[in-house]
Amino acid sequence: MFELKPRKTRFNPELKRRGIYLLPSLFTTAALFSGFFAIVQAIQGNFEIAASAIFIAMIMDGLDGRVARVTHTQSAFGAEYDSLSDMVCFGVAPALVIYEWALLDIGRPGWVAAFIYCASAALRLARFNTTLEVMDKRYFQGLPSPASAALVVGFVWVMINQNVPGSAGTRWLAAFITTFAGLSMVSNVRFYSFKDINLKKSVPFVAVLVMMLVFALISSPLTAEILFGMACIYGLSGYGVTLFCLLRKKNQPPAEEEHAPPV
């Protein structure tokens, strides 16, 4: 007879006994609503609204976990609910938006690229859930799904803002970005997580000025371009750091072997 072992949870067992907390679940539900709203708008052809809805989902997704930690309302239910919401917001919704906007017109390669992205998002979330306890908290293994979604829908938003016609070159570029974002999620490349930043620690006055500048730039007429540019920088940062480490390791002189002194 085979003994059925209970599924190992990725969370503190004490969290499993807790119930459902309203406050963090509200933020998760708001993110899920934004992702679903983006899907509806993409089907109706309102791609700019769909892209902005996914960026709103990113904000809600970033707040739910922090609210749960600050208010001590973390639970296993909330974590699983957040993971399922991420799959809709940053897996299904971006794939559908980019497919309806550009990939539909290039046939099979288009829906294959969209599927690669969607499946990679699911694999990325599954790997994150199962390796959470053993991974270095300072880094993500693979590009996070919100950043991948920002790459995909940010490209759509920028193209619409710049009135770029949907030419064949644009569609194939969309397929490349979609595939790149998907494969980056399941890669072993490490991306900085910013989780070691202590928000309670005092910062110099320059940091406050930088924050003001970032908010001013985001609220400018070039919102889409700035958000897409930030997503591109972050999406390439992991590869840049990996390449730098490989070159540095390659150029290091070999360690000299220690020889035993003659007797």
JOFENUR-V651319 format. One record per residue. N is the residue number from 1. PSI is psi in whole degrees, 0 to 359 (* if undefined). OMEGA is omega in whole degrees, 0 to 359 (none if undefined). Layout:
n=[N/N]
psi=[PSI/PSI]
omega=[OMEGA/OMEGA]
//
This chain:
n=[1/2/3/4/5/6/7/8/9/10/11/12/13/14/15/16/17/18/19/20/21/22/23/24/25/26/27/28/29/30/31/32/33/34/35/36/37/38/39/40/41/42/43/44/45/46/47/48/49/50/51/52/53/54/55/56/57/58/59/60/61/62/63/64/65/66/67/68/69/70/71/72/73/74/75/76/77/78/79/80/81/82/83/84/85/86/87/88/89/90/91/92/93/94/95/96/97/98/99/100/101/102/103/104/105/106/107/108/109/110/111/112/113/114/115/116/117/118/119/120/121/122/123/124/125/126/127/128/129/130/131/132/133/134/135/136/137/138/139/140/141/142/143/144/145/146/147/148/149/150/151/152/153/154/155/156/157/158/159/160/161/162/163/164/165/166/167/168/169/170/171/172/173/174/175/176/177/178/179/180/181/182/183/184/185/186/187/188/189/190/191/192/193/194/195/196/197/198/199/200/201/202/203/204/205/206/207/208/209/210/211/212/213/214/215/216/217/218/219/220/221/222/223/224/225/226/227/228/229/230/231/232/233/234/235/236/237/238/239/240/241/242/243/244/245/246/247/248/249/250/251/252/253/254/255/256/257/258/259/260/261/262/263]
psi=[137/137/123/121/140/149/131/125/150/12/168/128/334/331/336/334/350/160/206/124/137/315/305/329/331/318/320/319/323/320/316/319/318/319/317/321/323/321/315/315/325/320/325/357/8/75/328/318/320/317/316/328/323/324/325/322/325/320/313/322/326/337/328/317/320/321/319/320/320/320/4/45/34/144/159/323/314/321/318/321/319/321/318/322/320/324/321/312/319/2/296/311/309/322/319/320/310/330/314/328/320/319/340/327/354/11/221/315/331/309/336/316/318/322/321/317/312/314/323/324/318/316/321/315/321/317/320/319/327/346/15/324/338/350/151/122/341/345/151/142/104/158/129/148/323/321/322/319/322/323/314/303/334/322/316/314/318/316/322/317/324/3/40/126/150/68/174/322/321/320/318/328/321/320/321/314/320/315/318/315/320/311/330/330/326/9/171/8/137/136/138/135/345/13/346/5/123/107/343/351/144/146/157/162/330/325/323/320/321/318/317/320/319/314/323/319/319/326/2/171/345/36/312/315/320/315/319/322/319/320/321/318/315/320/333/347/319/318/322/315/320/316/320/317/321/316/322/320/324/325/355/136/144/146/135/136/138/125/141/140/146/145/*]
omega=[179/179/180/180/178/180/180/180/180/184/176/181/179/179/184/182/181/181/181/181/188/190/179/179/177/179/178/179/177/176/179/177/180/178/178/178/177/178/180/181/178/178/180/177/179/189/179/177/179/180/180/178/178/176/175/177/177/179/180/180/178/183/188/179/180/178/179/180/181/183/180/179/177/178/177/178/181/180/178/178/178/180/178/177/178/180/179/187/189/176/183/186/179/179/180/180/182/179/181/184/188/191/180/187/180/172/186/178/180/182/174/178/179/179/178/179/183/179/179/177/178/179/180/180/179/179/179/181/185/181/185/185/186/183/174/185/182/185/170/172/187/180/179/183/176/178/177/178/178/176/186/184/175/177/179/182/180/180/179/180/182/179/178/181/180/181/179/179/178/181/179/174/176/178/179/180/179/179/179/180/180/181/178/179/183/178/176/179/183/178/183/186/183/183/179/177/181/182/180/182/179/182/177/182/180/180/178/178/178/177/178/180/180/179/179/179/181/181/179/177/181/182/183/182/181/180/179/177/177/179/179/180/180/181/178/185/180/179/179/179/179/179/179/180/179/179/179/178/181/183/178/178/180/180/181/180/179/179/179/180/180/181/none]
//
